[in-house]
Amino acid sequence: MKKAIVAALITAVIGWFFADWLYQLPEIGTIVAVAIMGGFIICFNEEKKDKEEFNKEE
């Protein structure tokens, strides 16, 4: 659960940063935030899958 909270906070900060930094394209912040969160989801799913495979081998 801690990883999910940290991922959400990082995503929000990065989205805010890009929306503020590229003020001419405010929607870019949302796009970047969604892309970052997608990366976190994929990463967490891979870790979970690796743990499950490791437990099956034992």
N, C-alpha and C positions, 0 to 999 in steps of 0.2 A: 504494500500500500504506500510505503514511503516513496518508492520509485515513481509511482503514478503521480503523486503530489508534486514531486520535484520536476517530473516531465511536464506537468501542466503549468507549473510556474515558469519554467524555462521557455515553454512555448508562448505563454502570454507576454513575457518580457521581450522575446525576440519579435513577436508580432507587433507589439507596441513600438519597438525600436524601428522596425522597417517602415511602419505606417508614419511615424514621426519623421524619420530620416528622408524618406522619399514622399514628402507631403504632396507632390504633384500626382502621385498614384496611390491614394490611400488604400485601395483594395489589395495592393501588393503585400501589405502587412498580414492580411487574412490568408492570402495564398501561401506565404512563407510559413505562417504559424501552422496551417494544416499540413503542409509538407513535413515540417519538423516533427509534429505529433505522429504522423504516419511512420516516420523513421523510428521513433521511439516504440511504437506498437510492434513494428516488425522485429526490432531488436529484442524486446521483451518476450515475444512469442518464440523467437529462436532460442533464447536462454531457457525458456520453459520446456521446449521440445528437447533440447540437449539434456536437460536434467532427467526428463522422463526416459529417454533412451539409455542414459547411464544407469538409472535404477533398474531397468529391465535386464541389463547385462549382469547385474549382481545376482 
